[in-house]
């Protein structure tokens, strides 16, 4: 029997004996949002666990958006014009807003990648700075935080810390260490150095087992959230997608409570029930198929 799996911008087609196939896993068909712009404005005006973004932003002179690199696929080129125009309408000028890329310990982005991620208009209108985990002088030492039995040194990008309103953008998907991506993860490891990131991962590594999708009681996730608290991550805007890579939900507000609400939908969107364990599983990690490190998300 012939099967097809998405890979890159196309599909990989292969054949397998039908009598040896135990199951084919399909994720649930969570409906996509009909109007992303309206849903985004609604989420900013009625956030979870936080004041409306227009009130948080009032009078602010240095609003910094933390944005992911090319290994993630939050539709920022669609979202950011809506977010920045919303703030414009509520009295925030362009020169009070800027972007800081949050690639963690990944390489910095090329100019073309930044334009593809944010859109040409955003790059023309706003300052875009890049976080580089290798530049020690860009970091500020904020002491340590505790994640369960582990102590994590906190080294965060100074530009993020210099903001008077720090906003994180992201996408909530299952993650092998953090349980799910999104929330505080845009700050740690997003704009921290190798020391902080390694310590957070070590907290996960010493745990006997972190089941995929575990957020509560997860030392890796707890470490990330303690660092985000120390760095004053004020607001998040996270999306959840369906298996067709379309936005199914938008969750904005407090980086803890809004994230947990988003996790509920992400569980429904990405969960596949297995009737029994198989000897071989063939799975696509699309759209996280940029390299082998990302491919483990499958």
N, C-alpha and C positions, 0 to 999 in steps of 0.2 A: 504494500500500500504506500502511496506517496504522501509525504508530509511537507509542510512549508513553515519556516520560522523567520521572523524579521531579523535582519542583520544589516547595520548601517542604513543606507538609503534603499536597499533592495531586500530580497528574501533568499534564504538558502533552502533548496529543495532536496529531499533525500527520500529513500525508500527503506521500508522495514517490513519484515514478515508480520502480517496482520494477526496471526495466531499467537504471536509472542508479545503483543502489546497489552499490558495490564490496564492502562487508562491513558487518556489524553486530558491534560489539565487545562481548563479554561477559567480565567478569572471572571468575576461577576460583571455584568454589563451595567455598571453604575452610569446613570445618564449624565451627559455633560451639561454645563451651564449654558443657558440660551443667550445670556447677555453678560459677558465677563465684566464690562465696564460698570453696569448697574450693580452687579454683585460685589464688586470691589469697593465702590462708593458706600454701599450699604454696610460692608464689613468695617470700613474706616469710621463710619458714623456711629456704628453700634458694635464696638469691639467687645471682646470677651475678657473680663477682668481688668479693664483699663478705661480711662476716659477717652472720648472720641479724639481721633488724631488731630482734628482742627483745633481742639482745646489744648492738647499737649504741645502743639506747634506754635501757639499764639505767643508772639514776642520773641521767638527764638531766632538767633542770628547765625547759628552754625549747625544745621541739621545734616547728619551724615547717614547715607544709605549704605549698608553692607550688602554687597552683591557677590554672587557665586562666580566661579570660573566656568570654562567650557565643559567640564566633566559633569555638570548638572544641567537640568533642562527646565528650570522655572521660566515661564514665558515673559521675561523681563522687558523685552522690546514692546510687548503689548501692554504690560502693567504699568511701567514707569511713566509713560506719558499721562496716563489717567491719574496716578498718584501725585505727580508734580503739578499738573493742572489743577487738581483738587486743592492742593496747598496754595497755589497762586490765587485761587478764588477766595481763599480765606486769609489773604493778606501776606503771604510769605513770598518774597521775591526770589528769582532764580539765584541771585548771588548769596542767598542764605542756605542754599542746598548744594551738596556735592556727593560724590560716590567714592567709596573705598572698596576695591576688589578684595574678596575674602577667600583666597585659594588655599588657606592653611599652609601646608608644607609643599604644595605643588609648585611648579614653576610659575613665573609671572606670565600674563597673557600677552599675546601679540596685539598690535593695534587693530588688525583685522578681526581678531577674536573679540575684542572689546566692542567694536562697532556691531558685529553680528549679535553679541549678547544684549547690548543696551539699545541699539538702533542709532543711526547717524545723527538724528535730531538731538538725542540726549547727550551724545558726545560733544556736539557743537555748543549746546546751551550750558552745560555744567562741567565743572572741574572733575576729572576722574584720576584718582591716585591708586597706585598699586601696592598692596601689601607684599613684602618679601620677607619670609621667615629667616632668611640668612643675614639680614642687616640688623645687628644687635643694637645699633644706635637709634633705630626706629622704635624700639620697645621700651616700655616702662615696667619696672618691677613693682608689683602690687602686693608683695608678700606671698603668703600661702593660703590655701583653703583646704578643708578636709572633705574627702569623699569616702565615707565609711571609715575604714582603718587606714586609709592612705592619705598622705599629705602631698598636695600638688602645688608646685611653684607657679605663680601667676605672672606671666610676661605678655603684655598686650600692646598692640600697636598704638603709639602715642597720638596719631591722628584721630583714631576712634575715640580715645579717652578725652581728647580736646573738644569734642562736640558738646553742644548743650541739648541735643536730642539724638539718640542713637537708635536707628531703625534697621532691623534685619529682615531681608527677603529670603524666602526659601521654598522648598518643595518637600513634602512629607512622604517618604517611602521607607519600607523595611530596611534596617541596617544591622549588620552582624555584630557590631560593638555597642552602638548607641541605642539599640532597639528599633528606633526609627530616626530618620534624618529630620531636619527642620528644627525650629525653635532655637535653643541656645547654641546649636551646632554651627550656626553662621558666625558666631563670635569665637568659639573654641571648638575646633582648631582654626576657624576661618581667619582670624587676625591675631593669632598668637604665634610664638616661636616654637622651635623644635623641642625645647626643654619642657614647656607646658604640655605640648601635644604628646610627647613620649610618656610623660608621667600619667596623663589621662588614659592612654592606651594600656599602660602597665597596670593601672587599677583594674582594667577589664581583663587583662591577661592573667592576673593572679586569681581571678574569680574562677571557681571550679567549672561553672557553666553559665553562659548568658544566652538563653534561648532567643532566637530571632524574634523580634517584635516585643521584647521585654523592656519597658521603660521604668516602671516602679521597682525600686530595690536594685537598680543596675548601677554599679559604681562608676562605670564610664559615663553614663548619662548624668549621674549626680555630680561628677566632677565638672562636666561641661556647664551645668546649670549654676554651680557655685561660682565658677569663673565669670559667667555672664552677669551674675548678680553683683559681683565685685566691680565689674566694668560698667555697670549701669546701662545694660541693654534695656531700653525703655519700651520698645514696641516691636512686634513682629507682624509680618504679613506673609502667610504661608498658603500655598495651594496644595490640593490633593488632586491627582489625576486618575482617570480610569485606564483600563488596559489598552485603549486606543490612543493614549497619550493626550487626551483632551481634559481640560480643567473641569473637575466635578464638584469642587468646593473651595471656598476661600475662607481662611481663618485668621483673624487679626486681633491684636490686643496684647495682653501680658504673655511673656515668652514661656511661662509655665502653663497657665490655664488654657490659653488659646491653642497651644501646641497639643495638649492632651485631647481637646475636642477634635482637632484635626486627625489625631491618631485613630480615633474611633472610626472615622470614615475610611482612612487608609487601610485599616484592618479589613474592612468589608470589600474594598476595591482590589486588594492584592492577595487576598487569601485564596488558596486552592486546597480543597480537601482531597486527601489521598486514601483510596480504598485499602491499599496495602503498600508495603515498601517494595521497591523494584531493584533489580540488580544494576540496571543502567537507566539514568534519567537524562534525557536530552532537553535542554532548556535554553531559551533565548534570554539574554540580559538587556535586550533593546529597551530603551534607547541608551542604556549605560554600557555601550560597547566600544568606547574610544580606545581602551587598552585592556590588558589582562587584569590589572588592578581593579578596574571598574567592573570587569566581567563577572567577578565573584558575586556580584549582587544578584545574578540569576539564581 
